[in-house]
């Protein structure tokens, strides 16, 4: 896309190197998940070169707690799109204090991109894909910078294109870990109880998956968790998890 404060594309060697590295990591650590996988990556394989990307949404506290127990100084990237619920910002601050996270980096869209493409702050209505691109995708790519690997809280249980998710993958020249990929909702709820973690303030109001306020609605108990995101639209992902440049995405 043109007209943005763009970011550099990884070269072919980096893309193919990451794909090969992901394959090797899967062979070695493919049986690990959750805190065991995180510990190996944070303390050994990617020490000082890895970040957790967290929405501080409905299930985020679990992964944040796992990371904090290993190293509370792990960099945590939080994308503040400028469209989040104020309850999410409050929840972020509560969890930062409670888990003693010491390196949470709140990032967001830059003024140049907003002025050029969303001057009246209504792009989410006209072109949500473009809105997500400038408010989420570009800020994340800038924030990942020199990190070689990152961690997400995505799960197969979320459905859709996440149904075949692996715990270790390569995308756009980096390694991406999904330590909870195989966890069920029951596993998540059980872990919240055992760890005594606070829920997002909107969870009790029926918000099962929590993103930007204009694009998130509560759902019934029977509905799938992500059904409340971009309701009435075919859109189901914001784009931060889609490869932008990878040729051989596994
Ligand atoms: S979720 Fe909605 S408001 Fe948030 S960045 Fe995407 S389109 Fe914009």
Boltz pocket constraint, residues with backbone or C-beta under 6 A from the ligand:
constraints:
  - pocket:
      binder: B
      contacts: [[A, 81], [A, 83], [A, 123], [A, 124], [A, 127], [A, 128], [A, 129], [A, 131], [A, 132], [A, 133], [A, 135], [A, 136], [A, 211], [A, 212], [A, 213], [A, 214], [A, 215], [A, 238]]
      max_distance: 6.0
